[in-house]
Amino acid sequence: MIILQIKINGYNINYEVEGEGKNVVILHGWLASLETMKPIANHLKKHFKVYNVDVIGFGKSELPKKPLYTNDFGDFLQNFITTLNIENPILIGHSNGGRAIINFAGRQLGNINKIVLIDSAGIKPKRKLSYYTKIYTFKILKKLLPNTKGTKKLREKVLGKFGSTDYKNSPEVLRKTMTNIVNEDQKNILSNIQVATLLVWGTKDTATPIQDAKTMEKLIPNAGLVAYEGAGHFSYLDRLPNFLAVLDEFFKNDYK
């Protein structure tokens, strides 16, 4: 295994590369790192040259200096691929990593062999009225509670009740990034994805529900869905042996 860093748009980006054969680029999900994708990388390195990446802002890669949008993640992937001269890669992404891949492929930023989207983000969530009430209350309280030394603890305690775990655990620049990207919908570019696409989902995924997978399967011309009953947002880990067998079948014509 080779652990490396490269500069992309002035930021140090951490990644690992191992194996020989066709190129594979793997992107992890929100608040995760390349470590969470190692079960996939370790399996595929027997057949491919695998790049396992710490996405900008996560793992050992640098935080961005300003909040990002979905296009920034697609551009990040494009810059990573072009900087390293990675030709016609297979792209594998979990959650926010899938969002970046959808953006890259949907905007047709480069050539791709195949795609695997695992519990992928990218479709704007449909929320109940209670959610919007919660958000509006959050915004009102944020304005009413001044951010001063004397009210800081009270402000954090009150506002902390309204944020998701991911949101609360993120640095400020990533909190603002999350706010940006969850409000962006990529349904309109899904039909631009022309390569074979494997969708892998957990039926109990509450972060990116199974309905998102069904929407993607409908809108991506050459997509197929594997749904794991009872699995959650990390369905590939919940059903790892079967998931790896599915990858073997999907990639059987690509293995060296």
C-alpha positions in Angstrom: 0.0 0.0 0.0 1.3 3.5 -0.9 0.0 6.4 1.2 0.3 9.7 -0.7 -0.7 13.3 -0.7 -1.3 15.6 -3.7 -2.3 19.2 -4.0 -5.7 19.9 -5.5 -6.6 23.6 -5.8 -4.0 24.4 -3.1 -5.3 21.8 -0.6 -3.4 18.7 0.6 -5.4 15.6 -0.3 -4.6 12.2 1.3 -5.1 9.0 -0.6 -3.9 5.4 -0.8 -3.2 3.4 -3.9 -2.6 -0.3 -4.4 -3.0 -3.0 -6.9 -2.7 -3.3 -10.7 -5.3 -3.4 -13.5 -8.1 -1.1 -14.5 -8.5 2.0 -12.4 -10.9 2.3 -9.5 -11.6 5.5 -7.4 -13.4 5.1 -4.1 -15.0 8.0 -2.2 -16.3 7.7 1.4 -19.3 9.4 3.0 -19.9 12.4 5.2 -17.7 12.7 8.3 -16.0 9.5 7.4 -12.6 8.7 5.8 -10.9 6.3 3.5 -10.7 3.9 6.4 -14.4 3.1 6.2 -14.0 2.0 2.6 -11.0 -0.3 3.1 -13.1 -3.5 3.1 -13.9 -2.6 -0.5 -10.4 -1.4 -1.4 -8.8 -4.5 0.1 -11.1 -6.8 -1.9 -10.7 -5.0 -5.2 -6.9 -4.4 -5.1 -6.5 -8.1 -6.2 -7.9 -7.2 -9.6 -7.6 -3.4 -10.0 -5.5 -0.4 -9.3 -7.5 1.1 -6.5 -7.3 4.7 -5.3 -9.0 5.2 -1.9 -9.4 8.9 -1.2 -9.9 11.1 1.8 -12.3 13.6 0.3 -11.5 17.3 0.9 -12.5 18.3 4.4 -12.3 14.7 5.8 -9.9 12.2 7.1 -6.3 13.4 6.6 -7.2 15.8 3.8 -7.3 19.5 4.5 -10.5 21.4 5.4 -11.8 23.8 2.8 -11.4 27.5 3.7 -15.0 28.3 2.6 -18.2 26.2 2.5 -18.6 24.0 -0.6 -21.5 23.2 -2.9 -22.3 20.0 -4.7 -20.5 21.2 -7.9 -17.4 21.6 -5.8 -17.3 17.9 -4.9 -17.8 17.0 -8.5 -14.9 19.4 -9.4 -12.8 17.8 -6.7 -13.3 14.4 -8.2 -12.5 15.7 -11.7 -9.3 17.4 -10.4 -8.2 14.3 -8.6 -8.6 12.1 -11.7 -6.9 14.6 -14.0 -4.1 15.4 -11.7 -3.2 11.7 -11.3 -3.9 10.9 -15.0 -6.4 8.3 -14.1 -7.9 7.0 -17.3 -11.5 5.8 -17.6 -12.0 4.9 -13.9 -14.6 2.8 -12.2 -16.2 5.1 -9.6 -17.5 3.8 -6.2 -19.0 6.1 -3.7 -20.9 5.9 -0.4 -23.3 8.5 0.7 -21.7 12.0 0.0 -19.1 10.2 -2.1 -22.0 9.0 -4.3 -23.2 12.6 -4.5 -19.8 13.7 -5.8 -19.9 10.9 -8.4 -23.4 11.7 -9.6 -22.3 15.3 -10.0 -19.1 14.3 -11.9 -21.0 11.9 -14.2 -24.1 13.9 -14.6 -22.2 17.0 -15.6 -20.1 14.8 -17.9 -16.8 16.0 -16.5 -14.8 12.9 -17.7 -14.8 9.4 -19.1 -16.0 6.6 -16.8 -16.0 2.8 -17.0 -18.7 1.9 -14.5 -20.3 3.3 -11.3 -21.3 1.9 -8.0 -23.5 4.1 -5.7 -23.9 2.9 -2.1 -26.7 4.5 -0.1 -25.9 7.6 -2.1 -26.9 11.1 -1.4 -27.8 13.5 -4.2 -31.6 13.7 -4.1 -33.1 16.5 -2.0 -35.0 15.0 0.9 -38.8 15.2 1.1 -39.6 16.4 4.6 -42.7 16.4 6.7 -44.2 19.7 8.0 -42.7 18.9 11.4 -39.2 19.0 9.9 -39.7 22.5 8.4 -41.2 23.7 11.7 -38.1 22.4 13.4 -35.8 24.2 10.9 -37.7 27.5 11.1 -37.7 27.3 14.9 -33.9 26.7 14.7 -33.4 29.8 12.5 -35.6 32.0 14.7 -33.8 30.9 17.8 -30.4 31.5 16.1 -31.4 35.1 15.4 -33.0 35.7 18.8 -30.1 34.3 20.9 -27.0 36.5 20.5 -23.7 34.9 20.1 -22.0 36.5 23.0 -19.7 35.2 25.7 -22.5 35.3 28.3 -25.0 33.5 26.2 -22.7 31.1 24.3 -23.4 28.0 26.5 -27.2 28.6 26.4 -27.1 29.2 22.7 -25.2 26.0 22.0 -27.5 24.0 24.3 -30.7 25.3 22.6 -29.5 25.1 19.1 -27.9 21.7 19.7 -31.4 20.2 20.1 -32.2 21.1 16.5 -29.2 19.9 14.6 -28.5 16.3 13.2 -25.7 14.3 14.7 -23.6 14.8 11.5 -24.3 18.5 11.6 -23.3 19.0 15.2 -20.2 16.9 14.9 -18.9 18.9 11.9 -16.5 21.9 11.9 -18.2 25.2 11.0 -17.1 25.2 7.4 -18.6 21.7 7.0 -21.8 22.6 8.8 -22.3 25.3 6.2 -21.3 22.9 3.4 -23.9 20.4 4.6 -26.6 23.1 4.6 -25.7 23.9 1.0 -25.6 20.4 -0.4 -28.7 18.9 1.3 -30.7 21.7 -0.4 -29.4 20.8 -3.8 -31.2 18.2 -5.9 -29.4 16.3 -8.7 -32.4 14.5 -10.1 -32.2 16.6 -13.3 -28.7 15.3 -14.2 -29.3 11.6 -13.5 -30.4 10.9 -17.0 -27.0 12.1 -18.3 -25.3 9.1 -16.6 -24.8 6.7 -19.5 -22.5 4.0 -18.0 -23.6 0.9 -16.2 -24.5 1.8 -12.7 -25.0 -0.5 -9.7 -27.1 0.8 -6.8 -26.7 -0.8 -3.5 -29.0 0.2 -0.6 -30.3 -0.8 2.8 -34.1 -0.8 3.1 -33.8 0.7 6.6 -31.5 3.5 5.5 -32.9 6.6 7.2 -30.3 9.1 5.9 -30.8 8.3 2.2 -34.0 6.3 2.0 -34.6 3.4 -0.3 -37.0 5.6 -2.3 -34.0 7.6 -3.4 -32.5 4.4 -4.9 -35.7 3.7 -6.7 -35.7 7.2 -8.2 -32.1 6.8 -9.3 -32.8 3.4 -10.8 -35.7 4.9 -12.8 -33.8 8.0 -14.0 -30.3 6.5 -14.8 -30.7 4.7 -18.1 -28.5 1.7 -17.3 -29.0 1.2 -13.6 -29.8 -1.8 -11.4 -30.6 -1.9 -7.8 -29.6 -4.4 -5.1 -31.6 -3.8 -1.8 -30.6 -5.4 1.4 -33.6 -6.0 3.7 -33.1 -4.6 7.2 -29.7 -3.0 6.4 -29.0 0.6 7.2 -27.1 3.5 5.7 -23.8 1.5 5.7 -25.5 -1.4 3.9 -22.2 -2.5 2.3 -20.8 -3.2 5.8 -24.1 -4.7 7.1 -24.0 -7.3 4.3 -20.3 -7.3 3.4 -19.8 -10.9 2.2 -22.8 -10.6 -0.1 -21.9 -7.1 -1.2 -18.4 -8.2 -2.3 -19.9 -11.1 -4.2 -22.2 -8.7 -6.0 -19.2 -6.5 -6.9 -17.4 -9.6 -8.3 -20.4 -10.3 -10.5 -20.7 -6.6 -11.6 -16.9 -6.4 -12.4 -16.4 -9.9 -13.8 -15.6 -8.6 -17.3 -13.2 -6.0 -15.9 -11.1 -8.2 -13.6 -7.5 -8.7 -14.9 
